């Protein structure tokens, strides 16, 4: 291959790639609807698509989906695991295939990175040659030193191996890492968990799209009363249990490092909660089992937003109404709250999107560029023409010239 392009690896956000499951003899369905015959479509080894399965929108199967995608925290092992009798796997690691559409039979409804990949192909990128994908089991998170994280740690090792292979197959060129949303948190952890020598040798640049560095207020809504994310016919309370069980969702709670203790994010007739009150909040919404992993595994990660001394570009949306304060009435947390909105990308608050500016302000060796795209939402950054042109231009620029040390760009 004769090209001067640096290889690009795409790291998706939460829910941003396909996930497959298989049921074993240990699986005990809670109802006839959830028996092992469902879904009918399986491969010869019994694997079927867990995410995204359109059956989730029908109430009896919503419950099946929720039971099968649940994670469990084992306090004795200090780690997360699948539901009993459920095995999961991530298809097509190394390829962009499972990132393009969450369900290839429903391309119009479930397109994810397909427009982004098409844009990169326009400037010479080819899947499997100089363009790669790093899908992962997005339910799992990571843990700080001294705590096991079997699934998350394996993904980081697989991603590291992919980076080295992509570099080797492209003449030793260092790699451009291009993440979306939660993928940015994983990528920063990968960089900071490897040596400066390794980073200098293998990483050209890190481009983070819509990264929730300090979590989101919307995550508190998800934990309190469930979130259907606009999927029609889905009762948020039916999926609340599996959403609470997700380790990565806990990682996306608003960070006390960035959200002021004076800023109340959730208010009820009797209580008010800031980002510094998450343990009490988890207990009060009826999820006390989340407190220990939050305090021991998640809080230390929120302190680990260290500058990796790798060139970083953050491309974020703004000007989209984003949940900032949640008001719950007498009906409690089973009802959806009244919402006061603020600035952000519709999902992530601006204080979180722009966190690296303040956190790395005194890091003289850290090159940081921030591009703000007005009116671009959390997910439309992957499909809007203005956003795609910005991303494509940034990748082209990285390929052709060195970047200035610090830039701040507003694109209105």
PEQUI-V396597 format. One record per helix or strand of 3 or more residues. SS is the DSSP state (H for helix, E for strand). FROM is the first residue (numbers start at 0). LEN is the number of residues. If there is no record, write none. Layout:
[[SS:FROM:LEN] [SS:FROM:LEN]]
This chain:
[[E:7:4] [E:18:5] [H:31:3] [E:47:4] [H:53:4] [H:58:11] [E:70:4] [E:78:4] [E:85:4] [H:96:4] [H:106:4] [H:113:9] [E:130:3] [H:149:19] [E:174:6] [H:181:11] [H:195:7] [E:202:7] [H:217:8] [H:235:10] [H:246:5] [H:274:10] [H:288:14] [E:311:7] [E:321:6] [H:331:3] [E:337:5] [H:349:4] [H:354:5] [E:367:7] [H:379:3] [H:384:16] [E:405:6]]
